[in-house]
Amino acid sequence: MKITFLGAAGEVTGSQHLIETSHRRILLDCGFFQGPRAESRRKNETFHCDPKSLDAVVLSHAHIDHCGNLPRLYRQGFRGPVFSTDATADIAEIMLLDSAKIQEEDAVYLTRKLRGNHPPIEPLYTSEDVERLMKKFEPCGFEEWHSLADDDEVRIRFTPAGHILGSAITELEVRDQGETKRIVFTGDLGRRDMPLLRDPVPVTSGADVLICESTYGSRVHPPPQDLKSQLLEILTEAEAKGGRVIIPAFALGRTQQVVYFLNDLFNEGVLPRIPVFVDSPLANRVTKIFRRYDHTLDADVQEVLKDDPDPFGFSHLTYVRNQRESMELNNREGAFVVIAASGMCEGGRVVHHLKHGITREENTVVLMGYQAPHTTGRRIADREPYIRLFGREHPLKAKVLQLEGLSAHADVTDLKWWFEESTRESHFGHVFLVHGEPDSATSLASVIHDQCDTDPVIPKYRESFEV
């Protein structure tokens, strides 16, 4: 059996790993490389495996860096099944349609900028490609074995990964030349004791091969803060000052966490009665998926559901329906809260709200989690005196708060716990650390060394291994 690492090898993006036996070729994830425009285009438009020859894709979860290039794989000839959990299939459709729309709009914009006789810019895929791809999905429940084909040479089982709704650890049993190999792929592991999601589940039956993420293999996250009390304090102050609260939040996961906390405060009778708006079409669609799968969420949510049929809605919360309603918020007087994408303030409706809000001292910008270097979110977090939005400099006079502790990725303590629990009665043979910068992967390798039969390997991009 051969494994080739075609993405997320030595970096944290573009998850894609090819497993080849004498009869089968299976791709684990098919994610977008996310980075500078030219580099991203170059890496995403060409596959280093023949899409037509693939028997199947197994998708760990619906983040774009794990699923984002599936429609292009289909466009270039892939016609096999895509195995995922039910929730991942539903979320992936929303995320991929949004990705296709962005690409189509970017292609039109960039084509207008061309000079001379250059051919028009084409999107990597279109909405039609997404719609055709989705017909190839084969959603699976957790903890159930599924066969790739009638011959039963490959069996697949999903276990909760605790990263986002629907995220899964993949177990594969592959029979090749009379021998059965067990392969485990973590996808992205989540953290323990986080709101909404159940904890990641250890894989106690061991594996001949483990492919494990290492995103935060060298870091310990700050403990989850009491975000409910912090949000209560922020909204109470906004009500007193008559200011608006702008919360940039990713549409998948983070928005639902914030709304869930606010809903808890409402149920407790302490939430100030100031209007709250979720202004993100993508977040609105994702939240509907959370409602559909609320029975899969953690024990705390199940307690809430006994008395509250909707943990993502309360009387003075409004999900903004269209652009007109979004624009009206910019002229609204008095205290209110707006939650909008994107989480690092690089695009989306939140940029408009920042333009109309950061110049006033009574307003507050609440940043949730990590802000990457050179993003607008990082410049706001660093409290630069002027923030460039839509080509103009705007003075930053609003109060800026940064709330930590909601990272969806396991840190080194969570990863160490998962390895120890998984190997109490079994073992991992060959271990490959992916989806992490070299320093993080190297650090994790030293932490988990005693739980592995051989030294963990940090593969390079396009590197292959026979196992």
Backbone torsions as a table, in degrees:
resi	resn	phi	psi	omega
1	MET	NA	137.6	-179.6
2	LYS	-119.0	139.1	175.6
3	ILE	-121.2	129.0	178.6
4	THR	-123.0	132.4	-175.5
5	PHE	-98.8	107.9	-172.2
6	LEU	-106.3	8.9	177.5
7	GLY	-179.3	160.7	-178.3
8	ALA	54.2	33.7	175.9
9	ALA	-109.9	107.3	-175.3
10	GLY	80.5	9.1	178.4
11	GLU	-155.6	169.8	-174.0
12	VAL	-110.2	64.7	176.8
13	THR	-175.8	158.3	173.3
14	GLY	70.4	42.5	-176.8
15	SER	-55.6	127.6	-178.5
16	GLN	-170.9	114.8	-175.3
17	HIS	-136.2	126.8	-174.1
18	LEU	-103.3	127.1	175.5
19	ILE	-110.3	127.0	-178.7
20	GLU	-126.5	129.3	170.9
21	THR	-116.6	-173.0	179.9
22	SER	-66.5	-19.7	-176.9
23	HIS	-125.7	-15.4	-171.3
24	ARG	-130.2	147.9	173.0
25	ARG	-131.4	114.6	-173.7
26	ILE	-124.1	133.1	178.5
27	LEU	-104.4	125.1	173.8
28	LEU	-91.4	111.0	-176.8
29	ASP	66.7	158.1	174.8
30	CYS	-150.3	73.0	-170.2
31	GLY	-92.8	160.1	173.7
32	PHE	-76.6	135.0	163.2
33	PHE	-74.5	127.2	-178.4
34	GLN	-115.2	120.4	-178.7
35	GLY	-176.1	-156.2	178.2
36	PRO	-53.7	145.1	-170.3
37	ARG	-53.9	-49.3	-175.4
38	ALA	-66.1	-43.4	179.8
39	GLU	-66.3	-41.0	179.2
40	SER	-61.9	-44.5	180.0
41	ARG	-59.8	-46.2	-177.2
42	ARG	-62.4	-43.8	-177.2
43	LYS	-74.0	-33.4	-173.8
44	ASN	-85.0	-22.5	-174.3
45	GLU	-83.5	-14.6	-177.1
46	THR	-123.6	129.5	175.4
47	PHE	-96.8	143.4	177.9
48	HIS	-99.9	23.0	166.8
49	CYS	-142.2	154.4	-177.6
50	ASP	-79.9	111.0	-178.6
51	PRO	-55.5	-33.7	-177.6
52	LYS	-67.9	-24.2	-175.7
53	SER	-91.1	-4.4	-178.1
54	LEU	-75.8	137.6	177.2
55	ASP	-85.5	-29.1	-177.5
56	ALA	-168.1	161.7	168.6
57	VAL	-120.8	137.8	173.3
58	VAL	-113.1	121.6	-173.8
59	LEU	-106.6	123.9	-176.8
60	SER	-77.4	-39.4	178.1
61	HIS	-168.1	179.5	-165.2
62	ALA	-101.9	15.3	170.3
63	HIS	-67.3	146.3	-172.7
64	ILE	-62.7	-31.2	179.2
65	ASP	-75.2	1.9	174.8
66	HIS	-119.0	-28.0	-177.8
67	CYS	-119.7	-8.4	-164.1
68	GLY	-64.7	-19.2	-178.7
69	ASN	-104.8	8.8	177.8
70	LEU	-59.0	-43.6	-179.7
71	PRO	-62.7	-33.9	177.2
72	ARG	-70.4	-36.1	175.5
73	LEU	-57.5	-44.3	176.8
74	TYR	-63.3	-44.3	-178.5
75	ARG	-58.3	-30.7	-177.6
76	GLN	-97.3	14.4	167.4
77	GLY	119.0	-6.2	178.2
78	PHE	-67.0	132.1	-179.9
79	ARG	-135.0	13.7	179.0
80	GLY	-82.5	-179.3	177.5
81	PRO	-77.1	154.3	171.3
82	VAL	-114.9	113.7	-179.8
83	PHE	-92.5	132.4	176.2
84	SER	-157.8	174.1	171.0
85	THR	-73.8	165.3	-179.3
86	ASP	-59.7	-48.4	-177.7
87	ALA	-65.2	-37.7	178.3
88	THR	-62.3	-41.1	178.5
89	ALA	-60.9	-43.9	-178.8
90	ASP	-66.9	-42.3	-179.5
91	ILE	-71.3	-39.2	-179.5
92	ALA	-58.6	-39.7	179.4
93	GLU	-60.0	-43.8	179.2
94	ILE	-65.0	-46.6	-177.3
95	MET	-65.6	-40.0	-177.0
96	LEU	-73.3	-36.6	175.3
97	LEU	-64.2	-38.3	176.9
98	ASP	-65.7	-41.8	177.8
99	SER	-62.2	-43.2	179.4
100	ALA	-62.8	-40.8	179.6
101	LYS	-62.6	-43.6	179.2
102	ILE	-61.8	-44.1	-179.9
103	GLN	-64.1	-41.8	179.8
104	GLU	-63.3	-41.7	179.1
105	GLU	-68.2	-40.7	178.0
106	ASP	-63.1	-39.4	-179.2
107	ALA	-62.3	-41.8	178.4
108	VAL	-64.3	-45.2	-178.9
109	TYR	-62.4	-47.0	-177.8
110	LEU	-68.5	-33.4	178.0
111	THR	-63.2	-37.7	178.2
112	ARG	-64.0	-27.5	-177.9
113	LYS	-82.6	-12.4	-177.2
114	LEU	-68.8	148.2	176.5
115	ARG	-122.6	154.3	179.6
116	GLY	77.9	-147.5	-174.0
117	ASN	-104.4	30.4	178.5
118	HIS	-65.1	140.3	174.7
119	PRO	-67.2	154.6	-179.3
120	PRO	-63.4	149.8	176.3
121	ILE	-72.5	132.7	178.6
122	GLU	-106.8	139.5	173.3
123	PRO	-66.8	154.4	177.7
124	LEU	-63.9	-30.7	172.7
125	TYR	-160.1	169.1	-175.7
126	THR	-121.3	174.1	177.0
127	SER	-60.7	-34.9	178.7
128	GLU	-63.9	-38.0	176.7
129	ASP	-62.2	-40.9	179.2
130	VAL	-62.7	-45.9	-178.0
131	GLU	-61.9	-38.3	178.1
132	ARG	-70.5	-40.4	178.5
133	LEU	-59.3	-43.2	-173.6
134	MET	-60.7	-23.0	177.2
135	LYS	-70.7	-14.5	179.6
136	LYS	-91.6	-6.6	-179.2
137	PHE	-70.6	140.4	173.8
138	GLU	-123.9	87.9	-177.5
139	PRO	-64.5	142.6	-177.2
140	CYS	-130.7	147.9	173.3
141	GLY	-79.6	163.9	175.1
142	PHE	-71.0	151.1	171.6
143	GLU	63.3	24.5	177.7
144	GLU	-124.0	136.0	177.7
145	TRP	-81.7	136.8	178.8
146	HIS	-130.0	137.7	179.9
147	SER	-91.3	141.6	176.7
148	LEU	-66.8	-40.1	-179.6
149	ALA	-150.3	177.9	-176.3
150	ASP	-62.4	-26.1	-176.6
151	ASP	-75.9	-10.4	174.5
152	ASP	62.2	25.6	177.1
153	GLU	-71.8	-24.8	179.5
154	VAL	-130.5	126.1	174.3
155	ARG	-118.7	146.5	-174.6
156	ILE	-130.0	138.4	173.9
157	ARG	-140.1	140.3	179.8
158	PHE	-107.7	139.1	176.4
159	THR	-125.9	141.9	-177.7
160	PRO	-56.5	132.4	179.4
161	ALA	-102.1	-15.3	174.6
162	GLY	70.0	19.1	-175.7
163	HIS	-93.7	-58.5	171.0
164	ILE	-137.8	173.5	178.2
165	LEU	-55.3	125.9	178.2
166	GLY	87.2	-9.5	-174.8
167	SER	-65.8	145.1	-171.6
168	ALA	-140.1	145.6	162.6
169	ILE	-85.7	133.1	-177.8
170	THR	-102.0	128.2	169.9
171	GLU	-108.9	130.1	177.0
172	LEU	-123.4	136.0	169.3
173	GLU	-112.3	116.9	-173.4
174	VAL	-118.3	120.5	176.5
175	ARG	-97.7	122.4	-176.3
176	ASP	-142.2	121.7	178.8
177	GLN	53.0	45.4	175.6
178	GLY	80.1	3.3	-177.6
179	GLU	-124.6	138.4	179.3
180	THR	-102.3	128.4	177.3
181	LYS	-113.2	142.1	173.7
182	ARG	-105.0	129.0	179.2
183	ILE	-122.8	133.1	175.0
184	VAL	-120.2	130.8	176.9
185	PHE	-122.4	117.7	-174.6
186	THR	-73.0	-20.4	-165.0
187	GLY	60.0	-137.0	173.5
188	ASP	-104.3	121.7	177.7
189	LEU	-82.3	143.0	177.1
190	GLY	-92.9	-174.1	-179.9
191	ARG	-100.6	162.4	174.7
192	ARG	-86.0	151.8	172.2
193	ASP	61.3	36.8	176.0
194	MET	-100.2	153.7	-178.4
195	PRO	-64.5	146.4	173.9
196	LEU	80.3	-51.8	-169.6
197	LEU	-93.5	147.7	171.5
198	ARG	-70.5	155.2	-178.1
199	ASP	-66.5	154.1	172.3
200	PRO	-60.6	147.3	-176.0
201	VAL	-105.9	126.9	175.6
202	PRO	-62.8	151.2	175.6
203	VAL	-102.2	101.9	-168.4
204	THR	-89.3	-3.8	-178.1
205	SER	-94.1	5.5	175.1
206	GLY	71.7	-177.3	-179.6
207	ALA	-165.0	149.4	171.5
208	ASP	-72.6	-34.1	-179.5
209	VAL	-133.7	130.6	172.9
210	LEU	-120.7	127.6	172.0
211	ILE	-110.7	113.9	-169.6
212	CYS	-125.5	139.3	175.1
213	GLU	-69.5	157.9	-179.6
214	SER	-142.7	29.0	-171.9
215	THR	-51.8	-48.6	-179.1
216	TYR	-116.2	43.1	-178.6
217	GLY	-69.8	-8.5	179.2
218	SER	-121.3	11.2	-174.5
219	ARG	-130.2	151.2	171.5
220	VAL	-112.4	122.5	179.4
221	HIS	-69.7	149.2	168.7
222	PRO	-61.8	148.0	-179.6
223	PRO	-62.0	148.7	177.0
224	PRO	-55.1	122.0	-179.4
225	GLN	-75.6	167.6	176.2
226	ASP	-77.3	78.1	-173.1
227	LEU	-66.1	-29.8	178.3
228	LYS	-60.8	-47.1	-178.6
229	SER	-68.8	-34.6	177.3
230	GLN	-66.1	-44.1	177.9
231	LEU	-63.5	-39.4	177.7
232	LEU	-60.3	-43.8	179.2
233	GLU	-63.4	-41.9	-178.8
234	ILE	-65.0	-44.3	-178.9
235	LEU	-70.7	-34.5	178.0
236	THR	-64.9	-41.9	177.9
237	GLU	-66.0	-40.4	178.8
238	ALA	-62.7	-40.8	179.0
239	GLU	-62.0	-41.1	-178.7
240	ALA	-68.6	-37.5	-177.0
241	LYS	-89.3	-12.3	-176.5
242	GLY	71.6	27.1	-177.0
243	GLY	-102.1	166.5	176.3
244	ARG	-98.4	149.6	177.8
245	VAL	-112.6	121.2	-179.3
246	ILE	-107.8	120.5	-178.5
247	ILE	-118.2	100.0	172.1
248	PRO	-69.9	127.3	-176.2
249	ALA	-149.2	138.9	177.2
250	PHE	-62.4	143.4	-174.5
251	ALA	-67.6	-29.7	-177.4
252	LEU	-106.4	108.4	174.8
253	GLY	102.3	-65.1	-173.4
254	ARG	-66.6	-43.6	179.1
255	THR	-59.1	-43.4	-178.4
256	GLN	-66.6	-35.2	177.6
257	GLN	-63.4	-46.0	-178.7
258	VAL	-63.3	-46.4	-179.9
259	VAL	-62.2	-38.8	179.6
260	TYR	-62.1	-42.3	177.0
261	PHE	-63.3	-44.3	179.5
262	LEU	-63.7	-37.5	177.9
263	ASN	-63.9	-38.8	176.2
264	ASP	-60.7	-45.6	178.9
265	LEU	-62.2	-37.3	176.9
266	PHE	-64.2	-45.1	-180.0
267	ASN	-63.1	-29.3	178.6
268	GLU	-80.9	-7.1	177.2
269	GLY	78.6	20.1	-176.2
270	VAL	-116.5	-6.9	-177.2
271	LEU	-72.0	125.2	176.2
272	PRO	-55.4	144.5	-176.0
273	ARG	-88.0	60.2	172.6
274	ILE	-107.0	145.4	-175.8
275	PRO	-62.3	142.0	175.8
276	VAL	-121.9	130.1	-178.2
277	PHE	-122.9	132.2	168.8
278	VAL	-101.1	111.3	-173.2
279	ASP	-113.4	74.7	178.8
280	SER	-158.0	107.8	179.0
281	PRO	-55.4	-38.8	-179.8
282	LEU	-67.1	-44.2	178.6
283	ALA	-61.9	-37.2	178.4
284	ASN	-61.2	-42.8	-179.9
285	ARG	-69.3	-39.6	179.3
286	VAL	-65.1	-40.1	-179.6
287	THR	-61.0	-34.6	175.9
288	LYS	-61.9	-35.2	176.9
289	ILE	-68.7	-40.2	176.2
290	PHE	-59.0	-42.4	178.1
291	ARG	-62.2	-40.2	-178.1
292	ARG	-63.4	-33.3	-176.8
293	TYR	-110.5	28.0	-177.0
294	ASP	-63.7	-21.9	178.7
295	HIS	-70.6	-14.1	179.3
296	THR	-94.2	-4.9	-176.7
297	LEU	-79.6	178.1	-167.2
298	ASP	-73.9	178.0	-173.9
299	ALA	-62.9	-35.0	179.4
300	ASP	-63.4	-40.9	177.9
301	VAL	-64.8	-38.6	179.7
302	GLN	-63.1	-34.4	175.6
303	GLU	-66.2	-43.8	178.6
304	VAL	-59.3	-42.6	-175.5
305	LEU	-63.9	-19.2	178.6
306	LYS	-63.6	-32.0	-177.7
307	ASP	-117.9	-15.5	-175.8
308	ASP	-130.4	110.9	-176.4
309	PRO	-71.4	-12.1	-178.3
310	ASP	-137.6	97.0	179.0
311	PRO	-71.4	-3.5	-177.7
312	PHE	-118.1	30.6	178.5
313	GLY	-161.9	142.6	174.9
314	PHE	-150.3	175.2	-163.9
315	SER	-62.1	-36.4	-178.6
316	HIS	-107.4	29.6	170.7
317	LEU	-105.4	130.8	179.5
318	THR	-124.8	129.9	171.1
319	TYR	-91.0	112.4	-175.5
320	VAL	-63.9	131.8	-171.0
321	ARG	-94.7	-27.2	-173.1
322	ASN	-152.8	175.7	-176.6
323	GLN	-66.5	-35.1	-179.9
324	ARG	-61.3	-46.1	179.1
325	GLU	-63.5	-36.5	177.9
326	SER	-63.2	-46.5	-178.7
327	MET	-64.7	-33.2	-179.8
328	GLU	-64.0	-27.8	179.2
329	LEU	-62.8	-31.1	-177.5
330	ASN	-66.8	-21.2	179.1
331	ASN	-104.9	6.5	-176.6
332	ARG	-75.0	138.8	177.8
333	GLU	-96.1	156.4	175.2
334	GLY	84.1	-177.9	-175.2
335	ALA	-76.6	138.0	170.8
336	PHE	-164.2	167.8	179.1
337	VAL	-119.6	136.6	172.8
338	VAL	-128.9	126.8	177.5
339	ILE	-109.6	121.4	-174.2
340	ALA	-149.0	152.4	175.8
341	ALA	-87.0	155.3	11.4
342	SER	-99.8	164.4	-173.9
343	GLY	-66.7	-24.4	178.6
344	MET	-108.1	14.2	171.3
345	CYS	65.4	24.8	-177.2
346	GLU	-90.1	-13.1	-179.8
347	GLY	-172.9	-178.3	179.0
348	GLY	84.5	-176.2	-173.0
349	ARG	-69.5	-22.2	-177.8
350	VAL	-62.7	-28.5	-179.4
351	VAL	-63.0	-39.0	176.9
352	HIS	-64.5	-41.8	179.9
353	HIS	-66.9	-35.6	176.1
354	LEU	-65.5	-42.8	179.6
355	LYS	-56.0	-40.6	-177.0
356	HIS	-90.4	-2.5	-174.0
357	GLY	-121.5	-26.9	-170.6
358	ILE	-76.6	-12.4	-176.5
359	THR	-86.6	1.7	-176.6
360	ARG	-118.5	132.0	-172.6
361	GLU	-68.2	-25.6	-178.3
362	GLU	-77.2	-9.3	-178.0
363	ASN	-91.2	161.9	-178.7
364	THR	-134.7	135.2	171.3
365	VAL	-106.6	124.0	-178.8
366	VAL	-110.9	109.9	179.0
367	LEU	-91.8	134.1	-177.4
368	MET	-108.6	99.7	172.5
369	GLY	87.6	-161.4	-169.4
370	TYR	-66.3	135.8	174.8
371	GLN	-118.4	115.0	-174.3
372	ALA	-65.6	151.2	177.1
373	PRO	-56.6	145.8	175.2
374	HIS	71.2	7.7	174.9
375	THR	-92.6	161.5	175.9
376	THR	-60.5	-37.8	177.9
377	GLY	-60.1	-40.4	178.4
378	ARG	-66.2	-40.1	179.7
379	ARG	-65.0	-35.8	175.7
380	ILE	-69.2	-42.8	179.0
381	ALA	-60.2	-36.3	178.4
382	ASP	-79.7	-0.9	178.3
383	ARG	54.7	45.4	174.0
384	GLU	-61.7	143.6	-173.1
385	PRO	-64.6	-29.2	179.1
386	TYR	-130.3	137.9	-179.8
387	ILE	-117.4	126.6	-178.8
388	ARG	-84.3	118.7	179.4
389	LEU	-134.1	127.4	179.9
390	PHE	53.6	39.4	173.8
391	GLY	81.6	4.1	-180.0
392	ARG	-129.0	150.0	178.3
393	GLU	-86.4	131.6	179.6
394	HIS	-123.3	129.6	-179.7
395	PRO	-65.8	134.5	179.4
396	LEU	-91.4	100.0	179.0
397	LYS	-110.3	-17.6	179.9
398	ALA	-66.6	154.0	174.0
399	LYS	-70.0	140.8	-179.9
400	VAL	-120.9	126.6	176.5
401	LEU	-124.4	143.8	178.2
402	GLN	-124.6	117.0	-178.8
403	LEU	-100.3	127.5	-176.0
404	GLU	-106.8	171.5	169.8
405	GLY	101.1	3.7	-178.5
406	LEU	-108.1	16.4	178.0
407	SER	-56.9	136.7	-179.1
408	ALA	-86.6	-4.6	-177.5
409	HIS	-95.6	139.4	170.8
410	ALA	-58.3	139.5	172.2
411	ASP	-95.8	-173.2	-173.4
412	VAL	-64.5	-31.0	178.2
413	THR	-71.3	-38.4	176.3
414	ASP	-66.2	-42.4	179.7
415	LEU	-64.2	-42.7	178.2
416	LYS	-61.4	-44.0	177.5
417	TRP	-59.3	-45.8	-177.1
418	TRP	-63.0	-41.9	178.2
419	PHE	-64.1	-44.7	-178.2
420	GLU	-64.2	-43.3	179.6
421	GLU	-68.0	-35.2	-177.7
422	SER	-72.4	-24.0	-173.5
423	THR	-111.3	16.2	179.2
424	ARG	-62.3	-38.4	-177.0
425	GLU	-123.8	8.7	-178.7
426	SER	-147.4	-160.4	-177.4
427	HIS	-155.0	162.1	170.7
428	PHE	-110.3	130.8	179.1
429	GLY	-81.4	-97.8	177.7
430	HIS	-80.7	128.7	-179.6
431	VAL	-120.0	126.8	177.9
432	PHE	-117.4	127.7	-178.4
433	LEU	-102.9	119.8	-175.6
434	VAL	-126.4	-177.7	173.7
435	HIS	52.3	48.4	177.2
436	GLY	-160.9	149.3	172.6
437	GLU	-65.4	155.9	-175.4
438	PRO	-52.7	-41.1	-178.5
439	ASP	-63.6	-41.5	-179.7
440	SER	-66.7	-44.2	-179.7
441	ALA	-64.7	-41.6	179.9
442	THR	-63.7	-41.6	179.0
443	SER	-63.8	-44.6	180.0
444	LEU	-64.4	-37.9	179.4
445	ALA	-56.5	-40.2	179.9
446	SER	-71.4	-31.7	-178.0
447	VAL	-71.8	-39.5	-173.7
448	ILE	-98.0	5.6	-172.7
449	HIS	-52.5	-41.0	-174.6
450	ASP	-73.4	-15.0	179.2
451	GLN	-93.9	5.7	-176.1
452	CYS	-119.7	145.6	178.6
453	ASP	-71.4	-33.0	179.3
454	THR	-128.2	166.9	179.5
455	ASP	-61.5	131.5	176.6
456	PRO	-58.4	143.2	-177.8
457	VAL	-109.7	137.5	175.1
458	ILE	-108.2	96.6	-173.2
459	PRO	-71.3	153.2	173.9
460	LYS	-93.4	162.3	178.6
461	TYR	-57.1	126.4	178.7
462	ARG	70.8	14.6	177.1
463	GLU	-81.9	141.3	-178.4
464	SER	-115.8	152.0	178.9
465	PHE	-139.5	137.0	171.4
466	GLU	-93.8	127.0	-178.4
467	VAL	-130.7	NA	NA
